[in-house]
């Protein structure tokens, strides 16, 4: 057996971002560069996507027309970047499969028509200028300035944003429900179209209010402890509102007219007073969650919902992952593990085996308190770039942005601390306060690190205390998230990408505590493993852990040159392309030396 802790003492000097539930939510952004030696090549998809003729339609109430031709020429009276800047991802260069990655982020549209729609939306005569915000990974965002002083934000989804029509249609409906029912501050939508082929703009778009505030990332570093606490309280208040309204189905929100003529029931939810409410404006339809589309899933057929029971929702997660593992042309590389000689090698067979275990265990993994699995609408990406605050009162939140790909899912998948208080170091559990560090044996640099960690842990403890008193249902989810049951539910969501080795190991170990699970008393453990299978599972888990340590080691070596979202600044591209394979080979040589010492 390999002594993995010895390896991690030399390879795991750089810790990941620790979240309140113990998972690393930022690591999926690494999936495009998982390994310079990975054999898996991501499946290429066409950048020219069309909406199926049967797809339901919504075009902001305006006259719909079939557009046969349109121009990408920018009208001379509008001060705007050139088309290459407007239509393409220009934030950086990708380090692997760049042609494909850029195609997934290229979107042409009729600039003049978009400007006219935006001007009309705010009663302006014409648009004077267009500015491009920093490229997102899934969308193009533009600021359009009008001759009456008004400003409009235009959001245009890239081909990789999600299913055509459904992603935009659901985002607008979700924003309306969150704004009007949940009383969450967010931009007002002025105009939108989810059918690219039926608008003169030539692309899906959302035109919305420009929030009169500043991003939290501009003020958070200088904020006092008192101000940070006030901001945490404000976010917790919104989470209380989201937790107080539950739905009878799982899926994503849409306007009812998106499914006109189809037999889809009116939206029913339970409000914060416990009353059952019917809202004929909305329905719950197919999920637009990222796990329904990313990493090649968009081209695979499986049930995308909606679902009327927690059991069916979870069962279809397993069926989805099985379908994708079996039918995708190439398995996507893991975002958290290095691949190469001496390291874990994923196979379709191992992934399917893990998913078969999941489907057999599923009904015993659900929490005894089924209210923890109720369906909720939740903004689960509350980082400092998605929160806007009042520049005159920087503890007052004036708006939350980025409501794309929101899924109504079990609250135990949603409940988490805001991303902006995630930190490097031990996670906080319970409602205990962190102990102040002792500084006697530390130098000045170490003292600063210790003080910062104490401050960050204190903020997490304050947040958890607020949730404990104000949102007990969410706090109960935090407890459930520490269980093996939750781990086995969570890992199954992304077996296509990673996690089958850990899953099978957890499934083996579950037998020892089987009768402690809700509903398992008197029921025989539904899985059987031979001695040889248990040995193989143990070996796979060790090699998978070694592969994760190797990826962290690669991050440590490359430092700021590590392409954390698959791309790097243009001026570093050549350096990174040279350094990445060299660093990878160096880490693999360390792995080889380590395994040779411990065979």
C-alpha angles and dihedrals in degrees: 000000000000117000095232095176090062090054093047091052088067100030108036101061092124111063124207125243106284117216128197093258093049096251128116105236096179099057096083087074088070094064096101094061101032095141139352087215097045113130093205114097117197114247113254119235129195114259090212103081126178131196114245110252090239094056114116116251140226125170105172093266094289125126109284119224137175109246115208100173136011138166133245091199113124112232110247093231091064119080102221142140116271118272093259089060096042098046102038140064104255101163093100147315125286119234099213135031089359096170091057095043092051092047089054088057101042117103125170120199141164102271095191094051092047089051091050092050091049093048091049091049092061098034094253126144096225147346115257102189145002125211125188119226119218108291117264121210093247108021146038114230122195135183113219116195119203135208091247093058095258122132128208130194115217119200117196118182120229120228089261094055095092143276111346114256096002096068095053096037092052094045093056093046091047091052092051093050093046092048099043105030105026092036092226114158111241138138119295113243111231101180139345146171128201097185110077095189093054100054130072087229088072094218140063112268146170121209112200146164119283106234113237095227146074129264115261089236088071095058107025098082092056097037118118121239089255092053092047090052091052090052091049089051090051093052091047089053090057091047089052089056092049091048092050095062118063132180134220094227141041121232132071133308123254138166112265092240089062086074100033111160093020124109098247118138124238116266114272122189139163112240130215090274093055093254122142108237129192115204112188092193092074144045134184113242139160117337117257093192115142091245088064093061116016126098095023098310091117091074096047123089117236138127110288094182157190100221129195098199137047091230094055092045091056095040090055090052087062093044090048093053092046091052092049095046091050100042108031111104096231130012109247114244117257114260093213105038134066116226124214145095113334094015132102115286114204119218134187090242093057092047093050090047090055091048092049088055089050093053091050093048098039103099090050094050097062115102120263087232099065091191086078087066097051118130118259142171109235139168099224100176102069099158124149093266094058097051122078122197135193108267089215095047108025094189091063115089111214100179150356119216137195107058094163121132095012113167125198097231140151111303092232087068091048104042111100141124117270112278091237092071095048110118146179112265140040115350121237121245131184119003097290119130118239117255116249110251123250111237103188097102097036130097120226095269092049091047090056091050091049092049092050092049091050090051093049093047090048091055090051090049091050091050092049091049091052091050092046091058102031106031108027092168091060091046090053087054089055088057092047090051089065092060130096087235091063092044090055091048093047099045092052092064093072107026087128087068106030146321107076093119092053091043095055091046092052090046091053093049093047091076090072092060098028099126092053089070120097111263095008098099109119092006120116116241102266097217130074126196127184120223089255092051092050090051092050091048090051091050092047091050091052094048090046090052089049090051091052091050089050091054091051089049090052090052090050094051095047095041111172090004092065108111098231096180096029096268139077134199111285093245090058098045098099093043092051093047088054096043100043099068091040092052091044092052090048092053091047089053089052089051091050092050091048095050091046090055093051104040 
